[in-house]
Amino acid sequence: MTTNAGMRESFEGTMKGILVRSVIACEKKCVQPSENDNLTNFERACLGKCFDKYYATYEKNLQGITAALKSSHKESDYDQNF
């Protein structure tokens, strides 16, 4: 049986993975390969918008999971029968 701590660690690992993959996805989408290390204003704006999109998804998922975990601690109608 998985403990709540184990479930939380698994979830955190998954969510961190999403954020890490978002960096790679945003770089591929926004930054053009070049010999110049400096980013253009367009590339910076594109990266910012892309990261914001992923972070908003991360926050939404985190809030949903947190709410689900809190509601699972409430007494169930079935608790009294077991």
NORPEVEN-V566752 format. One record per pair of residues at least 24 apart in sequence whose ideal C-beta (glycine too) atoms are under 8 Angstrom apart, sorted by sequence separation. I is the first residue (numbers start at 1). GAP is how many residues later the second one is. D is the distance in Angstrom with one decimal. If there is no record, write none. Layout:
i=I gap=GAP d=D
i=I gap=GAP d=D
This chain:
i=26 gap=24 d=3.7
i=25 gap=25 d=7.3
i=26 gap=25 d=5.8
i=22 gap=28 d=7.3
i=23 gap=28 d=7.7
i=26 gap=28 d=7.2
i=22 gap=29 d=6.5
i=25 gap=29 d=7.7
i=22 gap=32 d=3.5
i=22 gap=33 d=7.9
i=19 gap=35 d=6.6
i=18 gap=36 d=6.9
i=19 gap=36 d=7.5
i=18 gap=39 d=7.4
i=19 gap=39 d=6.0
i=18 gap=40 d=6.0
i=15 gap=43 d=5.9
i=15 gap=46 d=6.7
i=15 gap=47 d=6.5
i=11 gap=54 d=6.0
i=8 gap=61 d=8.0
i=4 gap=65 d=7.5
